[in-house]
């Protein structure tokens, strides 16, 4: 059974692997993806203290948010934090334009 390891990069320190940390190991792809989603959601929800548009929130995420990803020998286990963040920004700001 493969292990699904979630690592997190810091968008503010783009391409600086010294800022990367290991979030944890998971037994299933689904559990690893859920962990990644929680990390992105925590940032987005904490950034909604004042009303923001989709573009404003997504820009904040891409500059300052954490970028989780999964390492695994399972080629079918994929997660794009950027794609997920964009969709969540739409969901969270639908009344803000």
N, C-alpha and C positions, 0 to 999 in steps of 0.2 A: 504494500500500500504506500503510495507516494506521500510525502510530507509537503504541505503548502505553507511556505514561509512568506510572511508579509514584512516587507521593508518599507521605510518611509523616508522620502527625500523632502527637503525643505525648498519650496519654490523661491524663497527669498535668497537662498544660496544655491542657485541653479548650477548644476554640474559639479558641485563641491561635495564629493563623496565623504568627506570628513564630517559632514552634517547629517549623514544618513544614519538611521538607527533601525534595529530589528524590533518590530512590534510583537511578533510571536509566531509560533508554529501551529498549524491547524491540521486536523485529520481529513478534512474534506475541502473541496474547492468552494462549496457553498459557504462554509464557515469563514474561509479566508476572504471571500468577496464581501460577506456581511461585515467583517472587521474593517475592510477598506472603506465601505460605505459609511460606517460610523465615524471614521476619522474625518472624512470629507464633510459629513453632515455637522459634526461638532464645530468645524470652522465656519461653515456657512450660517448656521443658526446663531453663532456668537457674533456674526457680522451684520445681523439684521436689527441692531439696536435702534437704528433710524431707518426710515423707508429708503429702499434702494431699487433701482431698475435691474433687470437681468444683466445688462452690460456692466453696470457698476459693481454688482456683486461678483460676477465672473472675473472681472479685472482684479478685484481684491484677492480672490482665490488664486488666480494665476501668478500674482506677485508675492503674496504673503502666506498662502495656504500650504498645507502638507500634502505631499503627492505619494500616496501609498501604491505599492505594486506587489505582485505575487511572483515568487520564484518557485518553480516546481518542474519536475520532469514531465508533468501532464501537459501536453501541447494544447489541450482543449480548455484549460483554465486560464481565462483572460479577463482582465479588468482594466479599463481606462478611467483613471481618476478625472481626467479632463472632460471626457464625454459624460461621465456621471455628474460631475459638478455643473456642467452646462444644463443638463436636464433638470437637476434639482433647483438651479437658479430660476429656471422657467416656472417650476412648481411653486417656489417660495415667493416669487415676485409677480405673479400673474395679475394681481390687482394694482401693481405699481407701474405697469407699462413696460 
